[in-house]
Amino acid sequence: MNGNYLRLLGNDLVSTVLDKVADLYEEDISHIEKKINKIKNKMGLYHNNKRLYRIWFRFFG
């Protein structure tokens, strides 16, 4: 009985700590995901408009 209680207490403590760590990093992770999405969008635009980009860079690049 006592061992089970301690195990439950330990699991609860670990999960609480992990939750706190996750909360700390969640904001950073969402920021990184936004940056990745911006880069993907720019790459998509570039691939869709490759010809336009070539013309643009010929005159303005």
C-alpha positions in Angstrom: 0.0 0.0 0.0 2.7 2.4 1.0 4.9 1.7 -2.0 1.9 2.2 -4.4 1.2 5.6 -2.8 4.8 6.7 -3.1 4.9 5.5 -6.7 1.7 7.5 -7.5 3.1 10.5 -5.7 6.4 10.2 -7.7 4.5 9.9 -11.0 2.4 12.9 -10.1 5.5 14.9 -9.3 7.2 13.9 -12.5 4.1 14.7 -14.6 3.8 18.1 -12.8 7.4 18.9 -13.6 7.0 17.8 -17.2 3.9 19.9 -17.6 5.8 23.0 -16.3 8.7 22.3 -18.6 6.3 21.8 -21.5 4.6 25.1 -20.7 8.0 26.9 -20.7 8.9 25.5 -24.1 5.5 25.6 -25.7 5.8 29.3 -26.5 9.3 28.8 -28.1 8.0 25.8 -30.1 5.1 27.7 -31.5 7.4 30.6 -32.4 9.7 28.2 -34.2 6.7 26.5 -36.0 5.6 30.0 -37.2 9.0 30.7 -38.5 9.1 27.3 -40.3 5.7 28.0 -41.8 6.8 31.4 -43.1 9.8 29.8 -44.7 7.6 27.1 -46.3 5.2 29.7 -47.6 8.1 31.7 -49.1 9.5 28.6 -50.7 6.0 27.8 -52.1 5.7 31.3 -53.5 9.1 31.0 -55.1 8.3 27.7 -56.7 5.0 28.9 -58.0 6.4 32.1 -59.3 9.9 31.0 -60.4 9.6 32.7 -63.8 8.4 35.9 -62.3 11.3 35.8 -59.9 13.8 35.2 -62.7 12.5 38.3 -64.6 12.4 40.3 -61.4 16.0 39.5 -60.4 17.2 40.1 -64.0 16.0 43.7 -63.7 16.3 44.5 -60.0 18.6 41.8 -58.5 
